[in-house]
Amino acid sequence: MIKPSYPGSVRAPHRRATAPSASTGPAVALVDERYLIWLAGQTVSTPVRTLQRGALHGVMAQLARAGGAGGGLLRTVLFTDQTCTELHDDVVIRTVPAHASDGGLSLVRALGGELAQLSRHQPGVTLIVASDDERLIPYIDEAQWRGARVVLVADDGVHDFARLSADDPSWARLLLQADRRVALSPAAWEALTQPAGAESSDAGRDADQPDEHWRAEVARILDQWWSAQTEDERLDLAAAMRVQQGVPAEADRSILMQVRRELGRNLSFAEKRLMRDMVRHIVLGEAAAPEAPAPEALPVAQD
C-alpha cells in the first residue's frame, strides 16, 4: 500500500495529558476497509479482495477488550469505496470516494471528522482505529486532548518497532501517537478473510502437507527460537499450553513472524497448523510425552 508522504511536523508540539490505562466508557471502531484488505494481503497466504463484513464487529470487539475498553464495543463504522449489498448488525457504512480519485483525502476527512465528533460527544470513549494514514495524527491528537483513548490496529510488525521505524517512518509516527496498539490474531484474520463454508472447500488443498525440506527448515528455525528462551520462559510457556488449546497468542505471533521472515513468504493454513504442531512437540514433547504422545491427545489437558 502506497502511503502519502506527510511531514512529521504536523504533530502537535505539546503532548496531551496521559490517558488512563483502562476505560469504563464505550468503544467505537473506525475501520478503513482498504487498509484492512491491504494488511490482510501481507498476513494471510491467499489473495484477499474483500472482507467478511459479518465477522467485522466481533473481531473489533475482541480488539476493544485487548485495548482496555471495559464498556464494550458500541458499534463499528466502516469507511469503504465498495458497494454494500448486505446489512450487518452493529456495522455502520460510510461510503467514501475511491482512493485513486483524491489520494484518500476524503477518507481522512470523514474518519477524522468521526474522531472529532465521538470525542466531543462521548466522554471517555475508546476509539479503535484501523488505518495507516499519517494525516490522521492531528485528528487523533485532538481526540486525545478531549479525553478519548485511541487504539491503533496493526500487524505483527509492531512487535519489532525499531525495524518498522526504519522501513516505514510515517507509519511509525502514527503508531507513536496512539495510546495502545493491538494486532489481529491468526483466528481473527481467518474470520475476516475466509468465507463461511470455505473450510470444507479448503480441506482438500490443506490435505497436501508441506514437504520434508519445509519441515527441516522450520524445525531449524524453531530450534533457534527455543534455544533463545530462558528457563523461566520455557516453563511459563509449557504451563500455559497445558491448560489451553494451541500456542498462546503472543508466542504464536512471535514465532510466525520469525518463520515468515526466514522463509521469505507467508505460510498457508496447512503450514501454520503443522508449525503449531511442531511448537507443541518442542514445548511439551519431553514433559508431556507420557500423557500426550500425539497432538490429538493434547485437548485432554483442558481438564
Secondary structure as a PSIPRED ss2 file (coil, helix, strand):
# PSIPRED VFORMAT (PSIPRED V4.0)

   1 M C   1.000  0.000  0.000
   2 I C   1.000  0.000  0.000
   3 K C   1.000  0.000  0.000
   4 P C   1.000  0.000  0.000
   5 S C   1.000  0.000  0.000
   6 Y C   1.000  0.000  0.000
   7 P C   1.000  0.000  0.000
   8 G H   0.000  1.000  0.000
   9 S H   0.000  1.000  0.000
  10 V H   0.000  1.000  0.000
  11 R C   1.000  0.000  0.000
  12 A C   1.000  0.000  0.000
  13 P C   1.000  0.000  0.000
  14 H C   1.000  0.000  0.000
  15 R C   1.000  0.000  0.000
  16 R C   1.000  0.000  0.000
  17 A C   1.000  0.000  0.000
  18 T C   1.000  0.000  0.000
  19 A C   1.000  0.000  0.000
  20 P C   1.000  0.000  0.000
  21 S C   1.000  0.000  0.000
  22 A C   1.000  0.000  0.000
  23 S E   0.000  0.000  1.000
  24 T C   1.000  0.000  0.000
  25 G C   1.000  0.000  0.000
  26 P C   1.000  0.000  0.000
  27 A E   0.000  0.000  1.000
  28 V E   0.000  0.000  1.000
  29 A E   0.000  0.000  1.000
  30 L E   0.000  0.000  1.000
  31 V E   0.000  0.000  1.000
  32 D E   0.000  0.000  1.000
  33 E H   0.000  1.000  0.000
  34 R H   0.000  1.000  0.000
  35 Y H   0.000  1.000  0.000
  36 L H   0.000  1.000  0.000
  37 I H   0.000  1.000  0.000
  38 W H   0.000  1.000  0.000
  39 L H   0.000  1.000  0.000
  40 A H   0.000  1.000  0.000
  41 G H   0.000  1.000  0.000
  42 Q H   0.000  1.000  0.000
  43 T H   0.000  1.000  0.000
  44 V C   1.000  0.000  0.000
  45 S C   1.000  0.000  0.000
  46 T C   1.000  0.000  0.000
  47 P C   1.000  0.000  0.000
  48 V C   1.000  0.000  0.000
  49 R C   1.000  0.000  0.000
  50 T C   1.000  0.000  0.000
  51 L C   1.000  0.000  0.000
  52 Q C   1.000  0.000  0.000
  53 R H   0.000  1.000  0.000
  54 G H   0.000  1.000  0.000
  55 A H   0.000  1.000  0.000
  56 L H   0.000  1.000  0.000
  57 H H   0.000  1.000  0.000
  58 G H   0.000  1.000  0.000
  59 V H   0.000  1.000  0.000
  60 M H   0.000  1.000  0.000
  61 A H   0.000  1.000  0.000
  62 Q H   0.000  1.000  0.000
  63 L H   0.000  1.000  0.000
  64 A H   0.000  1.000  0.000
  65 R H   0.000  1.000  0.000
  66 A H   0.000  1.000  0.000
  67 G C   1.000  0.000  0.000
  68 G C   1.000  0.000  0.000
  69 A E   0.000  0.000  1.000
  70 G C   1.000  0.000  0.000
  71 G C   1.000  0.000  0.000
  72 G C   1.000  0.000  0.000
  73 L E   0.000  0.000  1.000
  74 L E   0.000  0.000  1.000
  75 R E   0.000  0.000  1.000
  76 T E   0.000  0.000  1.000
  77 V E   0.000  0.000  1.000
  78 L E   0.000  0.000  1.000
  79 F E   0.000  0.000  1.000
  80 T E   0.000  0.000  1.000
  81 D C   1.000  0.000  0.000
  82 Q C   1.000  0.000  0.000
  83 T C   1.000  0.000  0.000
  84 C C   1.000  0.000  0.000
  85 T C   1.000  0.000  0.000
  86 E C   1.000  0.000  0.000
  87 L C   1.000  0.000  0.000
  88 H C   1.000  0.000  0.000
  89 D C   1.000  0.000  0.000
  90 D C   1.000  0.000  0.000
  91 V E   0.000  0.000  1.000
  92 V E   0.000  0.000  1.000
  93 I E   0.000  0.000  1.000
  94 R E   0.000  0.000  1.000
  95 T E   0.000  0.000  1.000
  96 V C   1.000  0.000  0.000
  97 P C   1.000  0.000  0.000
  98 A C   1.000  0.000  0.000
  99 H H   0.000  1.000  0.000
 100 A H   0.000  1.000  0.000
 101 S H   0.000  1.000  0.000
 102 D H   0.000  1.000  0.000
 103 G C   1.000  0.000  0.000
 104 G C   1.000  0.000  0.000
 105 L H   0.000  1.000  0.000
 106 S H   0.000  1.000  0.000
 107 L H   0.000  1.000  0.000
 108 V H   0.000  1.000  0.000
 109 R H   0.000  1.000  0.000
 110 A H   0.000  1.000  0.000
 111 L H   0.000  1.000  0.000
 112 G H   0.000  1.000  0.000
 113 G H   0.000  1.000  0.000
 114 E H   0.000  1.000  0.000
 115 L H   0.000  1.000  0.000
 116 A H   0.000  1.000  0.000
 117 Q H   0.000  1.000  0.000
 118 L H   0.000  1.000  0.000
 119 S H   0.000  1.000  0.000
 120 R H   0.000  1.000  0.000
 121 H H   0.000  1.000  0.000
 122 Q C   1.000  0.000  0.000
 123 P C   1.000  0.000  0.000
 124 G C   1.000  0.000  0.000
 125 V C   1.000  0.000  0.000
 126 T E   0.000  0.000  1.000
 127 L E   0.000  0.000  1.000
 128 I E   0.000  0.000  1.000
 129 V E   0.000  0.000  1.000
 130 A E   0.000  0.000  1.000
 131 S C   1.000  0.000  0.000
 132 D C   1.000  0.000  0.000
 133 D C   1.000  0.000  0.000
 134 E H   0.000  1.000  0.000
 135 R H   0.000  1.000  0.000
 136 L H   0.000  1.000  0.000
 137 I H   0.000  1.000  0.000
 138 P H   0.000  1.000  0.000
 139 Y H   0.000  1.000  0.000
 140 I H   0.000  1.000  0.000
 141 D H   0.000  1.000  0.000
 142 E H   0.000  1.000  0.000
 143 A H   0.000  1.000  0.000
 144 Q H   0.000  1.000  0.000
 145 W H   0.000  1.000  0.000
 146 R C   1.000  0.000  0.000
 147 G C   1.000  0.000  0.000
 148 A C   1.000  0.000  0.000
 149 R E   0.000  0.000  1.000
 150 V E   0.000  0.000  1.000
 151 V E   0.000  0.000  1.000
 152 L E   0.000  0.000  1.000
 153 V E   0.000  0.000  1.000
 154 A E   0.000  0.000  1.000
 155 D C   1.000  0.000  0.000
 156 D H   0.000  1.000  0.000
 157 G H   0.000  1.000  0.000
 158 V H   0.000  1.000  0.000
 159 H H   0.000  1.000  0.000
 160 D C   1.000  0.000  0.000
 161 F H   0.000  1.000  0.000
 162 A H   0.000  1.000  0.000
 163 R H   0.000  1.000  0.000
 164 L H   0.000  1.000  0.000
 165 S H   0.000  1.000  0.000
 166 A H   0.000  1.000  0.000
 167 D H   0.000  1.000  0.000
 168 D C   1.000  0.000  0.000
 169 P H   0.000  1.000  0.000
 170 S H   0.000  1.000  0.000
 171 W H   0.000  1.000  0.000
 172 A H   0.000  1.000  0.000
 173 R H   0.000  1.000  0.000
 174 L H   0.000  1.000  0.000
 175 L H   0.000  1.000  0.000
 176 L H   0.000  1.000  0.000
 177 Q H   0.000  1.000  0.000
 178 A C   1.000  0.000  0.000
 179 D C   1.000  0.000  0.000
 180 R E   0.000  0.000  1.000
 181 R E   0.000  0.000  1.000
 182 V E   0.000  0.000  1.000
 183 A E   0.000  0.000  1.000
 184 L C   1.000  0.000  0.000
 185 S C   1.000  0.000  0.000
 186 P H   0.000  1.000  0.000
 187 A H   0.000  1.000  0.000
 188 A H   0.000  1.000  0.000
 189 W H   0.000  1.000  0.000
 190 E H   0.000  1.000  0.000
 191 A H   0.000  1.000  0.000
 192 L H   0.000  1.000  0.000
 193 T H   0.000  1.000  0.000
 194 Q C   1.000  0.000  0.000
 195 P C   1.000  0.000  0.000
 196 A C   1.000  0.000  0.000
 197 G C   1.000  0.000  0.000
 198 A H   0.000  1.000  0.000
 199 E H   0.000  1.000  0.000
 200 S H   0.000  1.000  0.000
 201 S H   0.000  1.000  0.000
 202 D H   0.000  1.000  0.000
 203 A H   0.000  1.000  0.000
 204 G H   0.000  1.000  0.000
 205 R H   0.000  1.000  0.000
 206 D H   0.000  1.000  0.000
 207 A C   1.000  0.000  0.000
 208 D C   1.000  0.000  0.000
 209 Q C   1.000  0.000  0.000
 210 P C   1.000  0.000  0.000
 211 D C   1.000  0.000  0.000
 212 E H   0.000  1.000  0.000
 213 H H   0.000  1.000  0.000
 214 W H   0.000  1.000  0.000
 215 R H   0.000  1.000  0.000
 216 A H   0.000  1.000  0.000
 217 E H   0.000  1.000  0.000
 218 V H   0.000  1.000  0.000
 219 A H   0.000  1.000  0.000
 220 R H   0.000  1.000  0.000
 221 I H   0.000  1.000  0.000
 222 L H   0.000  1.000  0.000
 223 D H   0.000  1.000  0.000
 224 Q H   0.000  1.000  0.000
 225 W H   0.000  1.000  0.000
 226 W H   0.000  1.000  0.000
 227 S H   0.000  1.000  0.000
 228 A C   1.000  0.000  0.000
 229 Q C   1.000  0.000  0.000
 230 T C   1.000  0.000  0.000
 231 E H   0.000  1.000  0.000
 232 D H   0.000  1.000  0.000
 233 E H   0.000  1.000  0.000
 234 R H   0.000  1.000  0.000
 235 L H   0.000  1.000  0.000
 236 D H   0.000  1.000  0.000
 237 L H   0.000  1.000  0.000
 238 A H   0.000  1.000  0.000
 239 A H   0.000  1.000  0.000
 240 A H   0.000  1.000  0.000
 241 M H   0.000  1.000  0.000
 242 R H   0.000  1.000  0.000
 243 V C   1.000  0.000  0.000
 244 Q C   1.000  0.000  0.000
 245 Q C   1.000  0.000  0.000
 246 G C   1.000  0.000  0.000
 247 V C   1.000  0.000  0.000
 248 P C   1.000  0.000  0.000
 249 A H   0.000  1.000  0.000
 250 E H   0.000  1.000  0.000
 251 A H   0.000  1.000  0.000
 252 D H   0.000  1.000  0.000
 253 R H   0.000  1.000  0.000
 254 S H   0.000  1.000  0.000
 255 I H   0.000  1.000  0.000
 256 L H   0.000  1.000  0.000
 257 M H   0.000  1.000  0.000
 258 Q H   0.000  1.000  0.000
 259 V H   0.000  1.000  0.000
 260 R H   0.000  1.000  0.000
 261 R H   0.000  1.000  0.000
 262 E H   0.000  1.000  0.000
 263 L H   0.000  1.000  0.000
 264 G C   1.000  0.000  0.000
 265 R C   1.000  0.000  0.000
 266 N C   1.000  0.000  0.000
 267 L C   1.000  0.000  0.000
 268 S C   1.000  0.000  0.000
 269 F H   0.000  1.000  0.000
 270 A H   0.000  1.000  0.000
 271 E H   0.000  1.000  0.000
 272 K H   0.000  1.000  0.000
 273 R H   0.000  1.000  0.000
 274 L H   0.000  1.000  0.000
 275 M H   0.000  1.000  0.000
 276 R H   0.000  1.000  0.000
 277 D H   0.000  1.000  0.000
 278 M H   0.000  1.000  0.000
 279 V H   0.000  1.000  0.000
 280 R H   0.000  1.000  0.000
 281 H H   0.000  1.000  0.000
 282 I H   0.000  1.000  0.000
 283 V H   0.000  1.000  0.000
 284 L H   0.000  1.000  0.000
 285 G H   0.000  1.000  0.000
 286 E H   0.000  1.000  0.000
 287 A H   0.000  1.000  0.000
 288 A H   0.000  1.000  0.000
 289 A C   1.000  0.000  0.000
 290 P C   1.000  0.000  0.000
 291 E C   1.000  0.000  0.000
 292 A C   1.000  0.000  0.000
 293 P C   1.000  0.000  0.000
 294 A C   1.000  0.000  0.000
 295 P H   0.000  1.000  0.000
 296 E H   0.000  1.000  0.000
 297 A H   0.000  1.000  0.000
 298 L H   0.000  1.000  0.000
 299 P H   0.000  1.000  0.000
 300 V H   0.000  1.000  0.000
 301 A H   0.000  1.000  0.000
 302 Q H   0.000  1.000  0.000
 303 D C   1.000  0.000  0.000
